[in-house]
Amino acid sequence: MTDAQLDNAIVRHAQSASRWKTVCFSALLVAALSAASMGVAAHQTSASAAAPAASATATMQSQAQPTVSPSPTPTITPTPTLAQVIPAAFANLSQLDGSSTLASAGVELNEMQRSQLMERIEDFRAQGYQASFVVVDMRTGAAIASYGGMPMYTASSIKAPYIVSLAQTGAVDINAVATSATADAAGLNQLITQTLQVSDNDTYEALYKRFGAAPTMQWLAGTGATTGLNGYYGDVTAIDLARMWVNSYDYLFGASADAADAQGRTWLAQQMRSSLNSSIAAVHGEGETVASKAGWIYGEGNLYAYNDAGIVIPAGSMQLSEKPQGYVLAMLTNACARDDLLTALAQTVDDAMRAA
């Protein structure tokens, strides 16, 4: 269209609009005069006819714009990181009533959990044994205990925490040990492997004679522990043994894959798999990660113990520093050779943790 044609179209449109304005104005004027001449009755009729129209308009508007209730904002509970769980665990362990038959901190046991755990505790007592246990939920730091403050003889259950303390304090170069990088590291590799896998007392004593108790006491500083090492073995409470394994969880599984000693940590945790006589390992499948160490003595030196402690992590768990999983369990008893009692207790604890 040319500019001239466009100008002509605009003019014609303006003229048409002007004619329609005149017609509309005339029609409105006629309607107004007609209404005035019909009087009040016509006005009332007109008003009553208009009301339904207004109502219909309102209905249409309501249908066109329905009222929508806003959706509630979902509540998101952040998952605690391991850096948050560790201090929470130590705090809850400090709050436990160590003399109670069954105590908890950071969690409320339901009736089924309480009943089942009490039944297992009574199994030991009914047969004349003493037993204590502590379990720490590594997802939250919550803790449960039975007589957790009663000191009992550790036997060989102290060996794994002792070796972790050597690695974490740097008393041994765990990367060098894992790869047998030197002759000395190869010798330490053999001592640690034999101590953890078959509970060799001679290899443990060789380690203790070389490094002593100082690394372990340094390692326990800040955990709230009140019992530790007294010679090669000694008496500890289940609460303090649980503290040692919480520390071990942090060291063995809390490091990132690119940590300087990640290779050594992985190797060390592997030496605690399928530990000899471990009741904890006995109730878990191969897909789960279990790092544990049992200990036993049958009257030698008038000492009696059948213990087990360690870490359980569900199958498929990854990035534990960001999303910690599983639990720590420490069991101290004098029920020599009664692995049936310890296994039953370990299974009941596991059931309670899965239900939590």
RADAUR-V904142 format. One record per residue. RES is the residue in three letters. SS is DSSP state (hx for helix, st for strand, lp for the rest). PSI is psi in radians with two decimals (* if undefined). BURIAL is b if it has 16 or more other ideal C-beta (glycine too) atoms within 10 Angstrom, else e. Layout:
res:RES ss:SS psi:PSI burial:BURIAL
res:RES ss:SS psi:PSI burial:BURIAL
This chain:
res:MET ss:lp psi:2.32 burial:e
res:THR ss:lp psi:2.93 burial:e
res:ASP ss:hx psi:-0.66 burial:e
res:ALA ss:hx psi:-0.76 burial:e
res:GLN ss:hx psi:-0.67 burial:e
res:LEU ss:hx psi:-0.73 burial:e
res:ASP ss:hx psi:-0.72 burial:e
res:ASN ss:hx psi:-0.67 burial:e
res:ALA ss:hx psi:-0.68 burial:e
res:ILE ss:hx psi:-0.72 burial:e
res:VAL ss:hx psi:-0.82 burial:e
res:ARG ss:hx psi:-0.70 burial:e
res:HIS ss:hx psi:-0.71 burial:e
res:ALA ss:hx psi:-0.70 burial:e
res:GLN ss:hx psi:-0.71 burial:e
res:SER ss:hx psi:-0.73 burial:e
res:ALA ss:hx psi:-0.66 burial:e
res:SER ss:hx psi:-0.72 burial:e
res:ARG ss:hx psi:-0.70 burial:e
res:TRP ss:hx psi:-0.61 burial:e
res:LYS ss:hx psi:-0.72 burial:e
res:THR ss:hx psi:-0.76 burial:e
res:VAL ss:hx psi:-0.82 burial:e
res:CYS ss:hx psi:-0.72 burial:e
res:PHE ss:hx psi:-0.71 burial:e
res:SER ss:hx psi:-0.74 burial:e
res:ALA ss:hx psi:-0.72 burial:e
res:LEU ss:hx psi:-0.67 burial:e
res:LEU ss:hx psi:-0.72 burial:e
res:VAL ss:hx psi:-0.76 burial:e
res:ALA ss:hx psi:-0.67 burial:e
res:ALA ss:hx psi:-0.75 burial:e
res:LEU ss:hx psi:-0.64 burial:e
res:SER ss:hx psi:-0.74 burial:e
res:ALA ss:hx psi:-0.67 burial:e
res:ALA ss:hx psi:-0.64 burial:e
res:SER ss:hx psi:-0.40 burial:e
res:MET ss:hx psi:-0.26 burial:e
res:GLY ss:hx psi:-2.87 burial:e
res:VAL ss:hx psi:-0.68 burial:e
res:ALA ss:hx psi:-0.77 burial:e
res:ALA ss:hx psi:-0.66 burial:e
res:HIS ss:hx psi:-0.74 burial:e
res:GLN ss:hx psi:-0.72 burial:e
res:THR ss:hx psi:-0.75 burial:e
res:SER ss:hx psi:-0.70 burial:e
res:ALA ss:hx psi:-0.73 burial:e
res:SER ss:hx psi:-0.54 burial:e
res:ALA ss:hx psi:-0.55 burial:e
res:ALA ss:hx psi:-0.53 burial:e
res:ALA ss:hx psi:-0.84 burial:e
res:PRO ss:hx psi:-0.60 burial:e
res:ALA ss:hx psi:-0.73 burial:e
res:ALA ss:hx psi:-0.71 burial:e
res:SER ss:hx psi:-0.74 burial:e
res:ALA ss:hx psi:-0.69 burial:e
res:THR ss:hx psi:-0.75 burial:e
res:ALA ss:hx psi:-0.69 burial:e
res:THR ss:hx psi:-0.75 burial:e
res:MET ss:hx psi:-0.73 burial:e
res:GLN ss:hx psi:-0.69 burial:e
res:SER ss:hx psi:-0.72 burial:e
res:GLN ss:hx psi:-0.61 burial:e
res:ALA ss:hx psi:-0.50 burial:e
res:GLN ss:lp psi:1.29 burial:e
res:PRO ss:lp psi:2.60 burial:e
res:THR ss:lp psi:2.20 burial:e
res:VAL ss:lp psi:2.13 burial:e
res:SER ss:lp psi:2.36 burial:e
res:PRO ss:lp psi:2.46 burial:e
res:SER ss:lp psi:2.46 burial:e
res:PRO ss:lp psi:2.51 burial:e
res:THR ss:lp psi:2.17 burial:e
res:PRO ss:lp psi:2.50 burial:e
res:THR ss:lp psi:2.14 burial:e
res:ILE ss:lp psi:2.07 burial:e
res:THR ss:lp psi:1.97 burial:e
res:PRO ss:lp psi:2.50 burial:e
res:THR ss:lp psi:2.19 burial:e
res:PRO ss:lp psi:2.48 burial:b
res:THR ss:lp psi:2.90 burial:e
res:LEU ss:hx psi:-0.60 burial:b
res:ALA ss:hx psi:-0.42 burial:e
res:GLN ss:hx psi:-0.59 burial:e
res:VAL ss:hx psi:-0.70 burial:b
res:ILE ss:hx psi:-0.94 burial:b
res:PRO ss:hx psi:-0.57 burial:e
res:ALA ss:hx psi:-0.70 burial:b
res:ALA ss:hx psi:-0.81 burial:b
res:PHE ss:hx psi:-0.67 burial:b
res:ALA ss:hx psi:-0.75 burial:e
res:ASN ss:hx psi:-0.64 burial:b
res:LEU ss:hx psi:-0.62 burial:b
res:SER ss:hx psi:-0.42 burial:b
res:GLN ss:hx psi:-0.20 burial:e
res:LEU ss:lp psi:2.50 burial:b
res:ASP ss:lp psi:1.80 burial:e
res:GLY ss:lp psi:-0.21 burial:b
res:SER ss:lp psi:-0.01 burial:e
res:SER ss:lp psi:2.57 burial:e
res:THR ss:lp psi:-0.66 burial:e
res:LEU ss:lp psi:2.03 burial:b
res:ALA ss:st psi:2.75 burial:b
res:SER ss:st psi:2.73 burial:b
res:ALA ss:st psi:2.19 burial:b
res:GLY ss:lp psi:0.03 burial:b
res:VAL ss:lp psi:2.60 burial:b
res:GLU ss:lp psi:2.14 burial:e
res:LEU ss:lp psi:2.42 burial:b
res:ASN ss:lp psi:3.01 burial:e
res:GLU ss:hx psi:-0.66 burial:e
res:MET ss:hx psi:-0.80 burial:e
res:GLN ss:hx psi:-0.81 burial:b
res:ARG ss:hx psi:-0.80 burial:e
res:SER ss:hx psi:-0.77 burial:e
res:GLN ss:hx psi:-0.73 burial:b
res:LEU ss:hx psi:-0.71 burial:b
res:MET ss:hx psi:-0.63 burial:e
res:GLU ss:hx psi:-0.73 burial:e
res:ARG ss:hx psi:-0.70 burial:b
res:ILE ss:hx psi:-0.73 burial:b
res:GLU ss:hx psi:-0.51 burial:e
res:ASP ss:hx psi:-0.73 burial:b
res:PHE ss:hx psi:-0.86 burial:b
res:ARG ss:hx psi:-0.68 burial:e
res:ALA ss:hx psi:-0.42 burial:e
res:GLN ss:lp psi:0.26 burial:e
res:GLY ss:lp psi:0.31 burial:e
res:TYR ss:lp psi:2.75 burial:b
res:GLN ss:lp psi:2.50 burial:e
res:ALA ss:st psi:2.53 burial:b
res:SER ss:st psi:2.64 burial:b
res:PHE ss:st psi:2.72 burial:b
res:VAL ss:st psi:2.34 burial:b
res:VAL ss:st psi:2.40 burial:b
res:VAL ss:st psi:2.14 burial:b
res:ASP ss:st psi:1.97 burial:b
res:MET ss:lp psi:0.01 burial:b
res:ARG ss:lp psi:-0.48 burial:b
res:THR ss:lp psi:-0.42 burial:b
res:GLY ss:lp psi:-0.01 burial:b
res:ALA ss:lp psi:2.61 burial:b
res:ALA ss:st psi:2.56 burial:b
res:ILE ss:st psi:2.46 burial:b
res:ALA ss:st psi:2.66 burial:b
res:SER ss:st psi:2.03 burial:b
res:TYR ss:lp psi:0.70 burial:b
res:GLY ss:lp psi:-0.30 burial:b
res:GLY ss:lp psi:0.16 burial:b
res:MET ss:lp psi:2.02 burial:b
res:PRO ss:lp psi:2.36 burial:b
res:MET ss:st psi:2.76 burial:b
res:TYR ss:st psi:2.29 burial:b
res:THR ss:lp psi:-0.56 burial:b
res:ALA ss:hx psi:-2.50 burial:b
res:SER ss:hx psi:0.00 burial:b
res:SER ss:hx psi:-0.24 burial:b
res:ILE ss:hx psi:-0.24 burial:b
res:LYS ss:hx psi:-0.75 burial:b
res:ALA ss:hx psi:-0.86 burial:b
res:PRO ss:hx psi:-0.63 burial:b
res:TYR ss:hx psi:-0.80 burial:b
res:ILE ss:hx psi:-0.65 burial:b
res:VAL ss:hx psi:-0.69 burial:b
res:SER ss:hx psi:-0.62 burial:b
res:LEU ss:hx psi:-0.70 burial:b
res:ALA ss:hx psi:-0.81 burial:b
res:GLN ss:hx psi:-0.56 burial:b
res:THR ss:lp psi:-0.13 burial:e
res:GLY ss:lp psi:0.18 burial:e
res:ALA ss:lp psi:-0.55 burial:b
res:VAL ss:lp psi:2.58 burial:b
res:ASP ss:lp psi:1.71 burial:b
res:ILE ss:hx psi:-0.50 burial:b
res:ASN ss:hx psi:-0.78 burial:b
res:ALA ss:hx psi:-0.70 burial:b
res:VAL ss:hx psi:-0.78 burial:b
res:ALA ss:hx psi:-0.62 burial:b
res:THR ss:hx psi:0.03 burial:e
res:SER ss:lp psi:0.85 burial:e
res:ALA ss:lp psi:-0.50 burial:e
res:THR ss:lp psi:3.01 burial:e
res:ALA ss:hx psi:-0.72 burial:e
res:ASP ss:hx psi:-0.75 burial:e
res:ALA ss:hx psi:-0.65 burial:b
res:ALA ss:hx psi:-0.66 burial:e
res:GLY ss:hx psi:-0.73 burial:e
res:LEU ss:hx psi:-0.64 burial:b
res:ASN ss:hx psi:-0.80 burial:b
res:GLN ss:hx psi:-0.73 burial:e
res:LEU ss:hx psi:-0.80 burial:b
res:ILE ss:hx psi:-0.75 burial:b
res:THR ss:hx psi:-0.83 burial:b
res:GLN ss:hx psi:-0.65 burial:b
res:THR ss:hx psi:-0.75 burial:b
res:LEU ss:hx psi:-0.69 burial:b
res:GLN ss:hx psi:-0.64 burial:b
res:VAL ss:lp psi:0.16 burial:e
res:SER ss:lp psi:0.72 burial:b
res:ASP ss:lp psi:2.10 burial:b
res:ASN ss:hx psi:-0.62 burial:e
res:ASP ss:hx psi:-0.74 burial:e
res:THR ss:hx psi:-0.61 burial:b
res:TYR ss:hx psi:-0.77 burial:b
res:GLU ss:hx psi:-0.58 burial:e
res:ALA ss:hx psi:-0.72 burial:b
res:LEU ss:hx psi:-0.78 burial:b
res:TYR ss:hx psi:-0.69 burial:b
res:LYS ss:hx psi:-0.59 burial:e
res:ARG ss:hx psi:-0.73 burial:e
res:PHE ss:hx psi:-0.37 burial:b
res:GLY ss:lp psi:-2.90 burial:e
res:ALA ss:lp psi:-0.24 burial:b
res:ALA ss:hx psi:-0.79 burial:e
res:PRO ss:hx psi:-0.64 burial:b
res:THR ss:hx psi:-0.74 burial:b
res:MET ss:hx psi:-0.65 burial:e
res:GLN ss:hx psi:-0.74 burial:e
res:TRP ss:hx psi:-0.60 burial:b
res:LEU ss:hx psi:-0.21 burial:b
res:ALA ss:lp psi:2.27 burial:e
res:GLY ss:lp psi:-0.10 burial:e
res:THR ss:lp psi:-0.27 burial:b
res:GLY ss:lp psi:0.05 burial:e
res:ALA ss:lp psi:2.43 burial:b
res:THR ss:lp psi:-0.22 burial:e
res:THR ss:lp psi:2.59 burial:b
res:GLY ss:lp psi:-2.19 burial:b
res:LEU ss:lp psi:2.43 burial:b
res:ASN ss:st psi:1.52 burial:e
res:GLY ss:lp psi:-2.71 burial:e
res:TYR ss:lp psi:-0.60 burial:b
res:TYR ss:st psi:-1.81 burial:b
res:GLY ss:lp psi:-3.10 burial:e
res:ASP ss:st psi:2.39 burial:e
res:VAL ss:st psi:2.86 burial:b
res:THR ss:lp psi:2.75 burial:b
res:ALA ss:hx psi:-0.53 burial:b
res:ILE ss:hx psi:-0.77 burial:b
res:ASP ss:hx psi:-0.59 burial:b
res:LEU ss:hx psi:-0.63 burial:b
res:ALA ss:hx psi:-0.68 burial:b
res:ARG ss:hx psi:-0.73 burial:b
res:MET ss:hx psi:-0.68 burial:b
res:TRP ss:hx psi:-0.49 burial:b
res:VAL ss:hx psi:-0.77 burial:b
res:ASN ss:hx psi:-0.71 burial:b
res:SER ss:hx psi:-0.68 burial:b
res:TYR ss:hx psi:-0.82 burial:b
res:ASP ss:hx psi:-0.75 burial:b
res:TYR ss:hx psi:-0.81 burial:b
res:LEU ss:hx psi:-0.63 burial:b
res:PHE ss:hx psi:-0.07 burial:b
res:GLY ss:lp psi:-0.17 burial:b
res:ALA ss:lp psi:2.59 burial:b
res:SER ss:lp psi:2.82 burial:e
res:ALA ss:lp psi:-0.41 burial:e
res:ASP ss:lp psi:0.23 burial:e
res:ALA ss:lp psi:2.63 burial:e
res:ALA ss:lp psi:-0.61 burial:e
res:ASP ss:lp psi:0.46 burial:b
res:ALA ss:hx psi:-0.69 burial:e
res:GLN ss:hx psi:-0.75 burial:e
res:GLY ss:hx psi:-0.69 burial:b
res:ARG ss:hx psi:-0.77 burial:b
res:THR ss:hx psi:-0.76 burial:e
res:TRP ss:hx psi:-0.76 burial:b
res:LEU ss:hx psi:-0.75 burial:b
res:ALA ss:hx psi:-0.63 burial:b
res:GLN ss:hx psi:-0.54 burial:b
res:GLN ss:lp psi:-0.24 burial:b
res:MET ss:lp psi:0.07 burial:b
res:ARG ss:lp psi:2.46 burial:b
res:SER ss:lp psi:0.74 burial:e
res:SER ss:lp psi:2.47 burial:b
res:LEU ss:lp psi:2.24 burial:e
res:ASN ss:lp psi:0.40 burial:b
res:SER ss:lp psi:2.02 burial:b
res:SER ss:hx psi:-0.53 burial:b
res:ILE ss:hx psi:-0.83 burial:b
res:ALA ss:hx psi:-0.53 burial:b
res:ALA ss:hx psi:-0.42 burial:b
res:VAL ss:lp psi:0.21 burial:b
res:HIS ss:lp psi:2.56 burial:b
res:GLY ss:lp psi:3.00 burial:e
res:GLU ss:lp psi:-0.45 burial:e
res:GLY ss:lp psi:-0.39 burial:e
res:GLU ss:lp psi:2.68 burial:b
res:THR ss:st psi:2.10 burial:b
res:VAL ss:st psi:2.06 burial:b
res:ALA ss:st psi:1.98 burial:b
res:SER ss:st psi:2.95 burial:b
res:LYS ss:st psi:2.09 burial:b
res:ALA ss:st psi:2.91 burial:b
res:GLY ss:st psi:2.48 burial:b
res:TRP ss:st psi:2.62 burial:b
res:ILE ss:st psi:2.38 burial:b
res:TYR ss:st psi:0.94 burial:e
res:GLY ss:lp psi:-0.12 burial:e
res:GLU ss:hx psi:2.20 burial:e
res:GLY ss:hx psi:0.43 burial:e
res:ASN ss:hx psi:0.57 burial:e
res:LEU ss:lp psi:2.42 burial:e
res:TYR ss:st psi:2.22 burial:b
res:ALA ss:st psi:2.53 burial:b
res:TYR ss:st psi:1.76 burial:b
res:ASN ss:st psi:2.87 burial:b
res:ASP ss:st psi:2.53 burial:b
res:ALA ss:st psi:2.65 burial:b
res:GLY ss:st psi:-2.81 burial:b
res:ILE ss:st psi:2.38 burial:b
res:VAL ss:st psi:2.22 burial:b
res:ILE ss:st psi:2.22 burial:b
res:PRO ss:lp psi:2.72 burial:e
res:ALA ss:lp psi:2.49 burial:e
res:GLY ss:lp psi:-0.02 burial:e
res:SER ss:lp psi:2.37 burial:e
res:MET ss:lp psi:2.83 burial:e
res:GLN ss:lp psi:1.00 burial:e
res:LEU ss:lp psi:-0.35 burial:b
res:SER ss:lp psi:-0.54 burial:e
res:GLU ss:lp psi:-0.54 burial:e
res:LYS ss:lp psi:1.36 burial:e
res:PRO ss:lp psi:2.51 burial:b
res:GLN ss:lp psi:2.87 burial:b
res:GLY ss:lp psi:-2.77 burial:b
res:TYR ss:st psi:2.91 burial:b
res:VAL ss:st psi:2.38 burial:b
res:LEU ss:st psi:2.32 burial:b
res:ALA ss:st psi:2.18 burial:b
res:MET ss:st psi:2.17 burial:b
res:LEU ss:st psi:2.16 burial:b
res:THR ss:st psi:2.94 burial:b
res:ASN ss:lp psi:0.41 burial:b
res:ALA ss:lp psi:1.26 burial:b
res:CYS ss:lp psi:2.31 burial:e
res:ALA ss:lp psi:0.13 burial:e
res:ARG ss:lp psi:1.11 burial:b
res:ASP ss:hx psi:-0.37 burial:b
res:ASP ss:hx psi:-0.68 burial:e
res:LEU ss:hx psi:-0.75 burial:b
res:LEU ss:hx psi:-0.68 burial:b
res:THR ss:hx psi:-0.72 burial:b
res:ALA ss:hx psi:-0.71 burial:b
res:LEU ss:hx psi:-0.76 burial:b
res:ALA ss:hx psi:-0.69 burial:b
res:GLN ss:hx psi:-0.72 burial:b
res:THR ss:hx psi:-0.69 burial:b
res:VAL ss:hx psi:-0.77 burial:b
res:ASP ss:hx psi:-0.73 burial:b
res:ASP ss:hx psi:-0.73 burial:e
res:ALA ss:hx psi:-0.66 burial:b
res:MET ss:hx psi:-0.65 burial:b
res:ARG ss:hx psi:-0.55 burial:e
res:ALA ss:hx psi:-0.24 burial:e
res:ALA ss:lp psi:* burial:b
